[in-house]
Amino acid sequence: MSDDVTLDVTDGVATVTLDNPEKMNALSPGVVAGVDRALGEVRERDDIRCVVVEGAGDAFCAGGDIGGMNEREDVSGHERAEGITESATRVAYGLYDCALPTVATVDGYCVGAGMGVALSCDVVLASADATFGLAFRNVGLSLDYGTSYLVTQAVGPYKAKELALTAELLSGSEAAELGLVNHAYAPGEFDAKADAFVETVAEGPTVALEYSLHNIDRAARRTVEEAIEAESQAQSFATQTRDHEEGVAAFAEDREPDFEGR
């Protein structure tokens, strides 16, 4: 890993921590490279059932590294666009395309491209006093890191445009009301409730959940007939897993299933 990102794997949960709190975990080259390497390790292991992304200190992620941008004034527009594409592909799309369930736990600032990082995950859990915002306009920039797609998917085009035009800052509670995040927990309960949610995901039938998430991500681009076909193919694979056997046995024995993720 990069010194700016750590990876911990415990009880099937891989926790990727953006760990540059002095810069509010901004997307510096070190953070981008660290997330990319962490996701690469996750893909290579067979003992992980859920991926959690969090930020160290008082921020989840403050977006782009504005200070670093000033150091690259001699970079051409083409080179800058290529750099943004590469960075967003390694981090935001890397999370979005991750086969395993991904959960962003947001406690603190999550603004600009940081929202792209969070919303690239399957589920976003926030502290009620977290701060969300499409702050691009405040530094004279347009949306990037997939936010034009991800925010629109979450709240619809008209609200997404309003958030882009105003750079309004939202609390975690307000973000939950809009549908930007799944849950906003009281600050004193955030860690415990987020951990409980992640535990529920990690203890599930991982292969079946991966297929479900895969099909949900592609639902908007399919007809109903195509969705049914994709679901049928996924189900045919899920029925061959040990977790399916365990689920059926647990149902017959009137007990809770003990899934292995296989």
TACORBEL-V610239 format. One record per pair of residues at least 4 apart in sequence whose ideal C-beta (glycine too) atoms are under 6 Angstrom apart, sorted by sequence separation. I is the first residue (numbers start at 1). J is the second residue. If there is no record, write none. Layout:
# TACORBEL-V610239
i-><I & I>
j-><J & J>
This chain:
# TACORBEL-V610239
i-><1 & 27 & 55 & 75 & 88 & 89 & 90 & 93 & 98 & 106 & 110 & 115 & 126 & 143 & 146 & 147 & 155 & 170 & 185 & 189 & 190 & 218 & 222 & 1 & 9 & 20 & 27 & 55 & 75 & 110 & 136 & 143 & 152 & 155 & 163 & 170 & 175 & 176 & 185 & 204 & 222 & 239 & 250 & 1 & 42 & 55 & 118 & 175 & 238 & 8 & 18 & 95 & 136 & 250 & 110 & 152 & 176 & 185 & 219 & 7 & 42 & 151 & 247 & 6 & 20 & 173 & 246 & 106 & 172 & 6 & 18 & 246 & 5 & 104 & 4 & 215 & 4 & 215 & 243 & 104 & 103 & 242 & 102 & 102 & 103 & 104 & 105 & 106 & 107 & 242 & 101 & 143 & 16 & 109 & 110 & 111 & 107 & 112 & 155 & 211 & 92 & 96 & 106 & 111 & 112 & 155 & 92 & 95 & 154 & 4 & 5 & 95 & 154 & 4 & 2 & 14 & 92 & 5 & 116 & 134 & 138 & 4 & 5 & 25 & 116 & 134 & 137 & 208 & 2 & 7 & 116 & 119 & 2 & 113 & 115 & 135 & 1 & 5 & 134 & 14 & 25 & 133 & 207 & 21 & 24 & 1 & 21 & 25 & 26 & 133 & 1 & 12 & 13 & 14 & 15 & 16 & 17 & 18 & 19 & 27 & 28 & 24 & 27 & 131 & 132 & 205 & 17 & 26 & 28 & 130 & 18 & 132 & 128 & 127 & 128 & 60 & 126 & 62 & 60 & 63 & 64 & 51 & 59 & 62 & 63 & 64 & 58 & 59 & 60 & 63 & 50 & 51 & 52 & 53 & 54 & 63 & 62 & 61 & 92 & 36 & 60 & 92 & 205 & 32 & 39 & 126 & 206 & 35 & 61 & 128 & 88 & 124 & 32 & 124 & 125 & 126 & 128 & 129 & 32 & 123 & 84 & 127 & 127 & 125 & 107 & 24 & 27 & 105 & 122 & 103 & 101 & 101 & 99 & 52 & 50 & 50 & 50 & 49 & 49 & 13 & 13 & 12 & 49>
j-><5 & 31 & 59 & 79 & 92 & 93 & 94 & 97 & 102 & 110 & 114 & 119 & 130 & 147 & 150 & 151 & 159 & 174 & 189 & 193 & 194 & 222 & 226 & 6 & 14 & 25 & 32 & 60 & 80 & 115 & 141 & 148 & 157 & 160 & 168 & 175 & 180 & 181 & 190 & 209 & 227 & 244 & 255 & 7 & 48 & 61 & 124 & 181 & 244 & 15 & 25 & 102 & 143 & 257 & 118 & 160 & 184 & 193 & 227 & 16 & 51 & 160 & 257 & 17 & 31 & 184 & 257 & 118 & 184 & 19 & 31 & 259 & 19 & 118 & 19 & 230 & 20 & 231 & 259 & 121 & 121 & 260 & 121 & 122 & 123 & 124 & 125 & 126 & 127 & 262 & 122 & 164 & 38 & 131 & 132 & 133 & 130 & 135 & 178 & 234 & 116 & 120 & 130 & 135 & 136 & 179 & 117 & 120 & 179 & 30 & 31 & 121 & 180 & 31 & 30 & 42 & 120 & 34 & 145 & 163 & 167 & 34 & 35 & 55 & 146 & 164 & 167 & 238 & 33 & 38 & 147 & 150 & 34 & 145 & 147 & 167 & 34 & 38 & 167 & 48 & 59 & 167 & 241 & 56 & 59 & 37 & 57 & 61 & 62 & 169 & 38 & 49 & 50 & 51 & 52 & 53 & 54 & 55 & 56 & 64 & 65 & 62 & 65 & 169 & 170 & 243 & 56 & 65 & 68 & 172 & 61 & 175 & 172 & 172 & 173 & 106 & 172 & 109 & 108 & 111 & 112 & 100 & 108 & 111 & 112 & 113 & 108 & 109 & 110 & 113 & 101 & 102 & 103 & 104 & 105 & 114 & 114 & 114 & 145 & 90 & 114 & 146 & 259 & 87 & 94 & 181 & 261 & 91 & 117 & 184 & 145 & 181 & 90 & 182 & 183 & 184 & 186 & 187 & 91 & 182 & 144 & 187 & 190 & 194 & 190 & 109 & 113 & 194 & 213 & 198 & 201 & 209 & 210 & 198 & 198 & 201 & 202 & 202 & 206 & 198 & 202 & 202 & 261>
